[in-house]
Amino acid sequence: MAESSVNMPSGFGGLMRFKDEYKSVFNLKPTHVIAFIMLIIIFRILLGVFLK
């Protein structure tokens, strides 16, 4: 019978954990980004209305 143990390389066995490697200063949810974009669009429309 074949040997059932598998020799993996040292470390993570070729897998990367992105959550452990990268820490951002800004943690934004997708809803916050969409709300911010909507505020910019509304501000732009109001500028067009009031500064005509």
Beta strands, then each sheet from edge to edge (+ up, - down):
end
